[in-house]
Amino acid sequence: MPASAAVTRSTLRQQIADALRDEVLAGRLQPGQEFTVKEIAATYEVSATPVREALVDLTAQGLLDSIQHRGFQVHRFSVADFRGMVEARSLIVDGIFRQDGAPRVELGRGPALGSIRRRAEEAARAARAADVDILIGYDVRFWRELGALVSNVYIADFLHRLRVQAWVFAVPHLRAESDLRTWLWSGHDELAEAIGGGDAGAARELIMAHNRHALAWADRLERRAGHGLQHRPPDGLELRAPHPREPQEQGPR
């Protein structure tokens, strides 16, 4: 295979994976919803090979499940799964800020701080406006860029994966909330200022408060579980075809 063809296929594979991840994050592909390689290929008008590769990538990220002889389905995370994600990131963050008495994160400096502050302002504004669709993209990018300040890339990648999975669980439930503003955390700008000001103690407390907020919401969901809250997936596939773009890092837009 010529090198140019390999690059083109790899780019298309990434674009399809990105587009499908966006659909899952936005709740247009809902937990438990099934589809086949053929259906996705027809929707995006591409060949089956890059679609299959993209679906395998998303399965490896824990967002999809492969169903033998049937295709794929969006993974259905439980409240217990969500609680485990929040508890895991709490432990990791605690370790980051307390390792040997010194934070393992670049505080108060670095060219990324300007971008982090901009993401933080937009995310906080969307949360206060209860605009989930806008919030998702800014929130994930904010935490992704914040995670890049951590000296250990494996920790940063793991935290990013947890963030995406948590959103996949949360979106259908958030859309059913009547008091949405109460449950959308909006402290991004405060956290960005603490990081930019080199205040490790304040940054740690804001992150831990965010995680406590998420656990309180998990408690609420568990209390409501007896009422049979369910989310019916839409009929058929209604996906947005990806626009051609340059290869970018994996992650929701």
Order of alpha helices (4+ residues) and beta strands (2+ residues): alpha-beta-alpha-alpha-beta-beta-alpha-alpha-alpha-alpha-alpha-alpha-alpha
